[in-house]
Each structure stands twice: as structure tokens, then as C-alpha cells.
Amino acid sequence: MGREVAVSVRELVKEYDGTLALRGVSFDIYKGEVFGLLGPNGAGKTTLMNILAGILLPTSGKAEVLGHDVVRESRAVRALVGFCPQETVAYEELNAMENMMFYAGLYGLPRSEAKRRSKELLEFVRLLDVAKKPVREFSGGMKRRLNLAIALINDPEVLLLDEPTTGLDPRARRDAWHYIEGLKAEGRTILLATHYMEEADRLSDRVAIMDLGRVIALDTPEALKKSVGELSVIEVHVEEASEALKEALSALSENGKILSGEDYVRLYTRDPEAVLPKAVEATLRAGAKVISVSVSEPTLEDVFLKLTGRRLE
């Protein structure tokens, strides 16, 4: 017997003024799982989220949440879904508790229940001690946490999180991961859109990698990483990754593909013991100062590089 489907997406297309934001996206999300949408900005993740939340209408295709069509039964879907968008949904002139009570009122919660849930959720996201502070005085991280609390006010079965940790510092990001893991433990179904490889890897049961409006791969994080093949990753950290260095290390990498940033280059090899000293030698010849060298297994960003030839940005 198969697992019960919470969200079903079939051949979803969205066109804006002749530009296709979604190009026939299909997948199922099972009840109780965290399903990651991993892709760069512009991949179509937010458009997909807005359709599932009932904010946008698709051009064609079909999507259902817990058996309800997102177009024909949008009111029923909104009652079942909690949507945490990228932008702050709280009113800046109100305090956190007032915002929670306002959104509770939109769902028709009785005042006593609304107050109880608001306190519980503000405590969950560690904002209860500042519940009466105007939101305009909140930091970016605090506003993100309030967004999550608001998304949970109607006790949704399905939670849509659109880039919930963008712009957060590392500690705040880890806090957000903790909240999401707690929600998963409660049995909620979560759709998580992110462009952070580590976030998708840590939190998701399965990941759909999106690019240019399409799903180009879908599997567990481990299976996706294994799809890179029997390759090890050599990462060379330097003070500055010059074009000369990238070219030199590309010559040592499988199929000439590398991932690079301002201060690192990642290359791929089936024989790290033989290639490692050559990589160090090539780095020094390119005039770069080596800070560290490490050998590791592929990441989801390496999968994206293999599939598209580009970095996950």
C-alpha cells in the first residue's frame, strides 16, 4: 500500500507576458514529509508556492492539496495551508501579539482560542517576551520567526515555506532549522523552497531540483548525491580564486567541471590520492596562497552543477 499523498502537482504551467515561469511541473508530496524545492533564484519556486497557496492562478495544469483543487476549491485549500512567504506579512505598526490576533481573526478563531494559540506560537518561535514590541523594531530574523508563527495560526496540515532563512545569519538559520524539524516531528507536511544546498540536504526527506521552470531531478538527498557517480571532491581554499587558478584546476577535474567562489575551487576526481598533490602544485604555480585543502563527498550543489553546468546561486 502506497503512502498517502498530501499535495499533487500535475503538468503545472505558468506564463507571464509570454515568459514561462513554470514549464509542466509534476510531483507528489506525501503526508508527513518535508519536500524540498532546491534551485537558484528564478527557477520557479516562488511561482509554484503562490499557486499552491491560492495567490496565483496557473495557466494550465492541476494542483491539489489534501484532495482539494487549488483553483476550484481555493477557500478550502487556504483553510488547510499555512503560507510563509519571503516578504514580511506582519503589520509594522502593530506588535507581535496584535498581528497574531489579527490573522487568527481572519480564520474565524474564537478570541479565547486565538489568544491561546498566539501565545503558544510566539513562545515556539521565542518571541513571547517581545510580544508587545512593535514589529518595526524587530530584526530581520525576528520578523522571519513571526512570519512562521503567523503561518501556523490556523493549525495547518500543510505548510509552505518560501525561502524561510534567506538573509539570516548562521545562528538564526540554525534556529529556523530547529523549528522546521519540530514541525516535522508533529507530523505536518512541509514544502520547503530554498536555494541553500545545506538546508535542503539537512531538512528534506526528498528534494526536487528546479531550474528554469522545470523539475530536473527528484529523489532523496543521498540518492541525488550518489548520482554524481564515484567521484570525490577536492576543495582548495585560497585567499583569492583567480581565473588562472580556476583554469589550472579545471584541467585536473573530471570533464573539466569545477565549482568556485571568491576563495575556493572544488574539483572532481576518481583518484583523490593521485590528484591532490597535483592540485596543490597547480595552485601554487598559479600564484595562489593555499589556506587549506580537503577531500569530501559530493553535495547537492555538485549535483546541480552536473545537471546544468552552472553553480547553484
C-alpha positions as CSV (number, residue, x, y, z in Angstrom):
1,M,0.0,0.0,0.0
2,G,1.4,3.4,-1.1
3,R,1.9,6.4,1.1
4,E,-1.0,8.9,1.3
5,V,-0.5,12.0,-1.0
6,A,-0.9,15.4,0.6
7,V,0.0,17.6,-2.4
8,S,-0.4,16.6,-6.0
9,V,1.0,18.7,-8.9
10,R,0.4,17.7,-12.5
11,E,1.8,19.4,-15.6
12,L,1.6,22.9,-14.0
13,V,2.4,25.8,-16.3
14,K,2.5,29.5,-15.5
15,E,3.1,32.1,-18.2
16,Y,3.8,35.8,-17.5
17,D,3.6,38.1,-20.6
18,G,5.0,35.4,-22.9
19,T,7.6,34.1,-20.4
20,L,7.2,30.7,-18.9
21,A,7.9,30.6,-15.2
22,L,6.7,27.0,-14.8
23,R,7.1,24.5,-17.7
24,G,5.0,21.5,-16.9
25,V,5.9,20.7,-13.3
26,S,4.7,17.5,-11.8
27,F,5.3,15.8,-8.4
28,D,3.6,14.3,-5.3
29,I,4.3,15.2,-1.7
30,Y,3.4,12.6,0.9
31,K,1.8,13.3,4.2
32,G,4.2,14.0,7.0
33,E,7.3,14.5,4.8
34,V,9.5,17.6,4.2
35,F,9.7,18.1,0.5
36,G,12.5,20.4,-0.6
37,L,12.4,22.6,-3.7
38,L,16.0,23.4,-4.4
39,G,17.0,25.8,-7.1
40,P,18.5,29.2,-7.9
41,N,16.5,32.4,-7.9
42,G,14.3,32.5,-11.0
43,A,13.9,28.7,-11.1
44,G,10.1,29.0,-10.5
45,K,9.9,28.0,-6.8
46,T,8.0,31.1,-5.6
47,T,5.6,30.9,-8.5
48,L,4.8,27.3,-7.6
49,M,4.4,28.2,-3.9
50,N,2.0,31.1,-4.8
51,I,-0.2,28.8,-6.9
52,L,-0.4,26.2,-4.1
53,A,-1.3,28.9,-1.7
54,G,-4.1,30.2,-3.9
55,I,-2.5,33.5,-4.6
56,L,-1.8,32.9,-8.3
57,L,-3.8,31.0,-10.9
58,P,-1.9,28.6,-13.1
59,T,-2.0,29.0,-16.9
60,S,-2.6,25.3,-17.2
61,G,-2.2,22.0,-15.3
62,K,-3.6,21.0,-12.0
63,A,-2.7,21.1,-8.3
64,E,-4.5,19.6,-5.3
65,V,-3.9,20.0,-1.6
66,L,-5.4,17.1,0.5
67,G,-7.7,16.3,-2.3
68,H,-8.9,19.9,-2.9
69,D,-8.3,21.6,-6.2
70,V,-6.3,24.9,-5.7
71,V,-8.3,26.7,-8.3
72,R,-11.9,25.4,-7.9
73,E,-11.7,24.9,-4.1
74,S,-9.3,27.8,-3.2
75,R,-11.2,28.7,0.1
76,A,-10.9,25.1,1.4
77,V,-7.2,25.0,0.4
78,R,-6.5,28.2,2.3
79,A,-8.0,26.8,5.4
80,L,-5.7,23.8,5.2
81,V,-2.5,25.6,4.3
82,G,-0.1,27.8,6.2
83,F,2.0,30.0,3.9
84,C,5.2,31.6,5.0
85,P,6.3,33.9,2.1
86,Q,9.7,35.6,1.6
87,E,8.3,39.1,2.4
88,T,7.2,40.1,5.9
89,V,3.4,39.7,6.3
90,A,3.2,41.3,9.7
91,Y,2.0,44.9,10.0
92,E,4.9,47.0,11.2
93,E,2.9,49.4,13.3
94,L,1.3,46.6,15.3
95,N,3.1,44.4,17.9
96,A,3.6,40.7,17.6
97,M,0.6,39.7,19.6
98,E,-1.7,42.1,17.8
99,N,-0.5,40.7,14.5
100,M,-1.2,37.1,15.6
101,M,-4.7,38.0,16.8
102,F,-5.4,39.8,13.6
103,Y,-4.6,36.8,11.5
104,A,-6.4,34.5,13.9
105,G,-9.5,36.6,13.3
106,L,-9.2,36.2,9.5
107,Y,-9.6,32.4,10.1
108,G,-12.5,32.9,12.4
109,L,-10.9,31.6,15.5
110,P,-12.8,32.4,18.7
111,R,-11.0,35.0,20.7
112,S,-10.0,32.8,23.7
113,E,-8.6,30.1,21.3
114,A,-6.8,32.8,19.2
115,K,-5.2,34.2,22.3
116,R,-4.1,30.7,23.5
117,R,-2.6,29.7,20.1
118,S,-0.9,33.1,19.7
119,K,0.9,32.8,23.0
120,E,1.9,29.2,22.2
121,L,3.2,30.0,18.8
122,L,5.1,33.2,19.9
123,E,6.7,31.0,22.6
124,F,7.6,28.4,20.0
125,V,9.5,30.9,17.9
126,R,10.9,32.6,21.0
127,L,9.1,35.9,20.6
128,L,6.7,35.8,23.6
129,D,9.0,38.0,25.7
130,V,8.7,40.8,23.0
131,A,5.0,40.1,22.2
132,K,4.1,43.7,22.9
133,K,7.0,45.3,21.0
134,P,6.2,47.0,17.6
135,V,7.2,44.9,14.7
136,R,9.0,47.8,13.1
137,E,11.6,47.4,15.9
138,F,12.2,43.7,15.1
139,S,15.4,42.5,13.5
140,G,15.1,40.6,10.2
141,G,15.4,37.3,12.0
142,M,12.7,38.2,14.4
143,K,10.4,39.1,11.5
144,R,11.1,35.8,9.8
145,R,10.2,34.0,13.0
146,L,7.0,36.0,13.4
147,N,6.1,35.1,9.7
148,L,6.4,31.4,10.7
149,A,4.2,31.9,13.8
150,I,1.5,33.6,11.6
151,A,1.7,30.8,9.1
152,L,0.8,28.4,11.9
153,I,-2.0,30.3,13.5
154,N,-4.7,28.2,11.7
155,D,-3.0,24.9,12.7
156,P,-2.4,24.0,9.1
157,E,-1.9,20.4,7.9
158,V,0.3,21.6,5.1
159,L,3.0,24.3,5.5
160,L,4.5,26.2,2.6
161,L,7.9,27.8,3.4
162,D,9.3,30.0,0.7
163,E,13.0,30.7,1.4
164,P,12.4,30.9,5.1
165,T,16.1,31.6,6.1
166,T,17.2,34.0,3.3
167,G,19.1,36.9,4.8
168,L,19.5,35.3,8.2
169,D,22.9,34.9,10.0
170,P,24.1,31.4,10.6
171,R,22.8,31.1,14.1
172,A,19.3,32.4,13.2
173,R,19.3,30.0,10.2
174,R,20.1,27.0,12.5
175,D,17.3,28.2,14.8
176,A,14.9,28.2,11.9
177,W,16.0,24.6,11.0
178,H,15.2,23.6,14.6
179,Y,11.7,25.0,14.3
180,I,11.1,23.2,11.0
181,E,12.4,19.9,12.4
182,G,10.0,20.4,15.3
183,L,7.1,20.9,13.0
184,K,8.0,17.7,11.1
185,A,8.1,15.8,14.3
186,E,4.4,17.0,14.9
187,G,3.6,15.2,11.6
188,R,3.0,18.2,9.4
189,T,3.6,18.1,5.7
190,I,6.1,20.8,4.7
191,L,7.1,22.1,1.3
192,L,10.4,24.0,1.7
193,A,11.7,26.2,-1.1
194,T,15.3,27.1,-0.8
195,H,18.5,27.9,-2.7
196,Y,20.7,26.8,0.2
197,M,22.1,23.3,-0.6
198,E,22.9,22.5,3.1
199,E,19.3,23.5,4.2
200,A,17.7,21.2,1.6
201,D,20.1,18.3,2.4
202,R,19.5,18.5,6.2
203,L,15.8,19.0,6.3
204,S,14.3,17.3,3.3
205,D,13.1,13.7,3.0
206,R,13.1,14.2,-0.8
207,V,14.3,17.0,-2.9
208,A,13.1,18.3,-6.3
209,I,15.8,20.2,-8.0
210,M,14.4,23.0,-10.1
211,D,15.9,25.1,-12.9
212,L,14.3,27.4,-15.5
213,G,10.8,26.4,-14.5
214,R,11.3,22.6,-14.6
215,V,12.0,19.8,-12.2
216,I,15.2,18.3,-13.5
217,A,15.8,15.8,-10.7
218,L,13.8,14.3,-7.8
219,D,14.9,11.9,-5.1
220,T,16.2,11.6,-1.6
221,P,19.3,13.8,-0.9
222,E,21.5,10.7,-0.6
223,A,20.4,9.3,-3.9
224,L,20.8,12.6,-5.7
225,K,24.4,12.9,-4.3
226,K,25.2,9.4,-5.4
227,S,24.1,10.3,-8.9
228,V,27.2,12.3,-9.3
229,G,29.0,8.9,-9.5
230,E,32.1,7.5,-7.9
231,L,33.7,10.9,-7.6
232,S,35.4,12.6,-4.7
233,V,35.6,16.3,-4.3
234,I,38.8,18.2,-3.6
235,E,38.2,21.7,-2.3
236,V,41.1,24.1,-2.3
237,H,40.7,27.2,-0.1
238,V,42.8,30.2,-1.1
239,E,43.0,33.9,-0.4
240,E,41.6,34.7,-3.8
241,A,40.5,32.3,-6.6
242,S,41.9,33.9,-9.8
243,E,40.9,32.9,-13.3
244,A,44.3,31.4,-13.8
245,L,43.7,29.1,-10.7
246,K,40.3,28.1,-12.0
247,E,41.7,27.2,-15.4
248,A,44.6,25.2,-13.9
249,L,42.4,23.2,-11.6
250,S,39.8,22.7,-14.3
251,A,42.4,20.7,-16.2
252,L,42.6,18.3,-13.3
253,S,38.9,17.9,-12.8
254,E,36.6,15.2,-14.2
255,N,35.1,16.6,-17.5
256,G,36.8,19.9,-16.7
257,K,33.9,21.0,-14.4
258,I,34.6,22.9,-11.2
259,L,32.7,24.9,-8.6
260,S,34.3,28.1,-7.4
261,G,33.7,31.1,-5.3
262,E,35.8,34.1,-4.2
263,D,38.1,32.0,-2.1
264,Y,37.7,28.3,-3.1
265,V,37.7,25.9,-6.0
266,R,36.0,22.5,-6.0
267,L,37.2,19.8,-8.5
268,Y,36.1,16.3,-9.1
269,T,38.2,13.1,-9.4
270,R,38.0,9.3,-9.2
271,D,41.5,9.2,-7.7
272,P,41.9,11.8,-5.0
273,E,45.2,10.5,-3.7
274,A,46.9,11.0,-7.1
275,V,45.2,14.3,-7.9
276,L,45.5,16.0,-4.5
277,P,49.3,16.8,-4.8
278,K,48.8,17.9,-8.4
279,A,46.1,20.2,-7.3
280,V,48.3,21.8,-4.6
281,E,51.2,22.1,-7.1
282,A,48.9,23.7,-9.7
283,T,47.5,26.1,-7.1
284,L,51.0,27.3,-6.1
285,R,52.0,27.6,-9.8
286,A,49.0,29.8,-10.4
287,G,50.4,32.2,-7.7
288,A,47.6,31.5,-5.1
289,K,48.2,31.1,-1.4
290,V,46.8,27.9,-0.1
291,I,44.8,28.2,3.1
292,S,43.5,24.6,3.3
293,V,42.8,21.6,1.1
294,S,40.1,18.9,1.9
295,V,38.6,15.8,0.3
296,S,34.9,15.2,0.7
297,E,31.9,13.5,-0.9
298,P,29.6,15.4,-3.4
299,T,26.9,17.8,-2.2
300,L,23.6,18.8,-3.8
301,E,25.3,21.8,-5.3
302,D,27.6,19.3,-7.1
303,V,24.5,17.5,-8.4
304,F,23.2,20.8,-9.8
305,L,26.5,21.5,-11.5
306,K,26.4,18.1,-13.1
307,L,22.9,18.6,-14.4
308,T,23.1,22.2,-15.6
309,G,26.8,23.1,-15.9
310,R,26.2,26.1,-13.6
311,R,26.5,26.9,-9.9
312,L,23.5,26.9,-7.6
313,E,23.2,30.6,-6.8
